[in-house]
Amino acid sequence: MGKPELEQEIVEHKVRRAVGLNALRKMDEIVAGERQADAESAGIVRWFVRYGWIVLVVSALLFAYVYGLI
């Protein structure tokens, strides 16, 4: 192997490494975005679990009041 071939191999290795790192960064950004969306969805579900039963009871009472059951 001559010196130019060795240098070419080193350059190709550095390019492959840089491309790989760039791909990993992009995947990390995508995963972070999905985690953010999942956290927001989990927050909404938590709110419904905490306060949904209150909304359900109030709406049932309002329904009963409107129809004269109470």
N, CA, C and O of each residue as an XYZ file, in Angstrom:
280
protein
N       0.846     -1.174      0.000
C       0.000      0.000      0.000
C       0.888      1.233      0.000
O       1.818      1.357      0.797
N       0.581      2.125     -0.900
C       1.364      3.348     -0.964
C       0.798      4.405     -0.053
O      -0.275      4.249      0.530
N       1.533      5.468      0.055
C       1.122      6.566      0.923
C      -0.180      7.223      0.457
O      -1.039      7.502      1.294
N      -0.366      7.487     -0.872
C      -1.647      8.093     -1.304
C      -2.848      7.204     -1.008
O      -3.919      7.702     -0.659
N      -2.675      5.875     -1.146
C      -3.793      4.968     -0.863
C      -4.124      4.970      0.620
O      -5.295      4.905      0.993
N      -3.119      5.044      1.460
C      -3.328      5.094      2.905
C      -4.040      6.380      3.308
O      -4.949      6.363      4.138
N      -3.623      7.492      2.715
C      -4.282      8.773      3.011
C      -5.734      8.757      2.545
O      -6.617      9.273      3.230
N      -5.978      8.160      1.369
C      -7.343      8.059      0.853
C      -8.204      7.224      1.798
O      -9.361      7.560      2.053
N      -7.642      6.147      2.308
C      -8.375      5.293      3.236
C      -8.692      6.041      4.530
O      -9.786      5.901      5.078
N      -7.752      6.820      5.010
C      -7.979      7.606      6.230
C      -9.081      8.631      6.000
O      -9.950      8.818      6.852
N      -9.046      9.295      4.848
C     -10.078     10.301      4.531
C     -11.445      9.631      4.433
O     -12.431     10.151      4.957
N     -11.508      8.487      3.769
C     -12.792      7.783      3.654
C     -13.313      7.363      5.021
O     -14.512      7.448      5.286
N     -12.418      6.915      5.880
C     -12.822      6.531      7.236
C     -13.381      7.735      7.995
O     -14.394      7.617      8.685
N     -12.731      8.886      7.873
C     -13.206     10.092      8.567
C     -14.554     10.546      8.020
O     -15.417     10.997      8.773
N     -14.728     10.424      6.710
C     -16.008     10.810      6.109
C     -17.120      9.885      6.591
O     -18.203     10.345      6.951
N     -16.847      8.566      6.598
C     -17.860      7.620      7.086
C     -18.211      7.903      8.539
O     -19.377      7.827      8.926
N     -17.219      8.223      9.329
C     -17.456      8.517     10.746
C     -18.290      9.784     10.905
O     -19.215      9.826     11.716
N     -17.959     10.813     10.131
C     -18.711     12.067     10.211
C     -20.155     11.866      9.776
O     -21.074     12.408     10.390
N     -20.356     11.087      8.716
C     -21.717     10.817      8.245
C     -22.488     10.040      9.307
O     -23.660     10.318      9.558
N     -21.832      9.074      9.924
C     -22.479      8.292     10.979
C     -22.865      9.144     12.170
O     -23.961      9.001     12.712
N     -21.970     10.031     12.582
C     -22.271     10.913     13.717
C     -23.415     11.859     13.386
O     -24.268     12.131     14.232
N     -23.432     12.362     12.149
C     -24.511     13.254     11.741
C     -25.850     12.513     11.760
O     -26.862     13.064     12.193
N     -25.853     11.267     11.292
C     -27.080     10.472     11.313
C     -27.541     10.224     12.747
O     -28.736     10.284     13.036
N     -26.594      9.944     13.646
C     -26.957      9.732     15.050
C     -27.552     10.992     15.671
O     -28.507     10.913     16.443
N     -26.996     12.140     15.340
C     -27.555     13.404     15.864
C     -28.977     13.620     15.372
O     -29.850     14.027     16.139
N     -29.211     13.347     14.085
C     -30.562     13.523     13.538
C     -31.547     12.555     14.197
O     -32.677     12.931     14.507
N     -31.113     11.300     14.410
C     -31.986     10.337     15.082
C     -32.263     10.770     16.511
O     -33.376     10.587     17.005
N     -31.278     11.337     17.180
C     -31.464     11.822     18.545
C     -32.494     12.941     18.592
O     -33.313     12.998     19.509
N     -32.452     13.837     17.596
C     -33.441     14.913     17.541
C     -34.845     14.355     17.347
O     -35.796     14.831     17.968
N     -34.977     13.349     16.489
C     -36.284     12.736     16.239
C     -36.806     12.060     17.503
O     -37.974     12.214     17.862
N     -35.935     11.313     18.172
C     -36.341     10.614     19.399
C     -36.725     11.618     20.481
O     -37.693     11.404     21.209
N     -35.973     12.709     20.589
C     -36.300     13.733     21.592
C     -37.668     14.342     21.308
O     -38.442     14.589     22.233
N     -37.969     14.582     20.038
C     -39.286     15.111     19.680
C     -40.404     14.147     20.023
O     -41.460     14.552     20.510
N     -40.165     12.863     19.765
C     -41.181     11.864     20.100
C     -41.365     11.744     21.608
O     -42.486     11.579     22.090
N     -40.279     11.826     22.340
C     -40.399     11.780     23.810
C     -41.180     12.976     24.325
O     -41.968     12.845     25.261
N     -40.971     14.139     23.722
C     -41.711     15.344     24.123
C     -43.197     15.146     23.864
O     -44.031     15.474     24.708
N     -43.525     14.606     22.688
C     -44.936     14.363     22.356
C     -45.547     13.338     23.302
O     -46.690     13.493     23.731
N     -44.788     12.289     23.629
C     -45.283     11.280     24.565
C     -45.509     11.866     25.952
O     -46.472     11.510     26.630
N     -44.627     12.760     26.373
C     -44.774     13.391     27.686
C     -46.023     14.262     27.723
O     -46.731     14.293     28.729
N     -46.295     14.972     26.623
C     -47.497     15.804     26.570
C     -48.752     14.938     26.603
O     -49.718     15.268     27.290
N     -48.739     13.835     25.864
C     -49.889     12.925     25.858
C     -50.102     12.316     27.241
O     -51.234     12.184     27.707
N     -49.020     11.956     27.877
C     -49.128     11.388     29.221
C     -49.699     12.417     30.189
O     -50.459     12.060     31.089
N     -49.346     13.676     30.017
C     -49.893     14.737     30.870
C     -51.395     14.879     30.687
O     -52.126     15.085     31.655
N     -51.853     14.770     29.451
C     -53.296     14.866     29.183
C     -54.024     13.681     29.806
O     -55.075     13.851     30.424
N     -53.472     12.493     29.647
C     -54.098     11.294     30.233
C     -54.125     11.411     31.749
O     -55.128     11.076     32.379
N     -53.021     11.888     32.346
C     -52.991     12.070     33.796
C     -54.077     13.044     34.246
O     -54.718     12.823     35.274
N     -54.292     14.133     33.476
C     -55.326     15.108     33.841
C     -56.698     14.439     33.827
O     -57.493     14.634     34.746
N     -56.981     13.648     32.780
C     -58.285     12.979     32.704
C     -58.468     11.974     33.831
O     -59.578     11.809     34.337
N     -57.397     11.303     34.230
C     -57.514     10.353     35.331
C     -57.788     11.087     36.634
O     -58.591     10.633     37.449
N     -57.125     12.219     36.833
C     -57.314     12.977     38.074
C     -58.661     13.678     38.139
O     -59.358     13.600     39.151
N     -59.029     14.364     37.059
C     -60.195     15.243     37.100
C     -61.356     14.778     36.235
O     -62.432     15.374     36.286
N     -61.168     13.745     35.452
C     -62.229     13.279     34.559
C     -63.456     12.797     35.303
O     -64.584     13.019     34.865
N     -63.236     12.135     36.433
C     -64.389     11.635     37.194
C     -65.229     12.789     37.733
O     -66.449     12.665     37.849
N     -64.589     13.911     38.064
C     -65.336     15.081     38.540
C     -66.196     15.635     37.410
O     -67.365     15.959     37.614
N     -65.616     15.741     36.227
C     -66.368     16.227     35.063
C     -67.529     15.289     34.766
O     -68.623     15.743     34.433
N     -67.301     13.994     34.882
C     -68.360     13.014     34.631
C     -69.500     13.154     35.635
O     -70.668     13.124     35.246
N     -69.184     13.305     36.902
C     -70.215     13.455     37.940
C     -70.992     14.749     37.745
O     -72.219     14.756     37.849
N     -70.298     15.833     37.465
C     -70.974     17.128     37.263
C     -71.882     17.055     36.048
O     -73.009     17.549     36.092
N     -71.406     16.438     34.948
C     -72.275     16.353     33.777
C     -73.479     15.459     34.031
O     -74.565     15.736     33.523
N     -73.311     14.387     34.811
C     -74.456     13.526     35.141
C     -75.458     14.283     36.005
O     -76.666     14.164     35.802
N     -74.968     15.054     36.958
C     -75.873     15.848     37.792
C     -76.600     16.908     36.971
O     -77.794     17.137     37.167
N     -75.890     17.547     36.063
C     -76.511     18.555     35.210
C     -77.560     17.919     34.299
O     -78.630     18.493     34.097
N     -77.271     16.756     33.755
C     -78.217     16.023     32.916
C     -79.469     15.675     33.721
O     -80.589     15.857     33.245
N     -79.271     15.174     34.941
C     -80.401     14.809     35.788
C     -81.222     16.039     36.155
O     -82.450     15.966     36.203
N     -80.571     17.155     36.412
C     -81.275     18.392     36.767
C     -82.104     18.886     35.586
O     -83.255     19.288     35.752
N     -81.509     18.852     34.385
C     -82.226     19.345     33.198
C     -83.456     18.494     32.920
O     -84.483     19.034     32.508
N     -83.390     17.197     33.127
C     -84.521     16.325     32.879
C     -85.449     16.182     34.077
O     -86.384     15.383     34.048
N     -85.195     16.948     35.121
C     -86.088     16.977     36.274
C     -85.993     15.761     37.170
O     -86.929     15.464     37.912
N     -84.901     15.070     37.114
C     -84.743     13.907     37.972
C     -84.275     14.279     39.373
O     -84.411     13.495     40.312
N     -83.720     15.485     39.504
C     -83.269     15.934     40.810
C     -84.168     17.074     41.257
O     -83.977     17.621     42.343
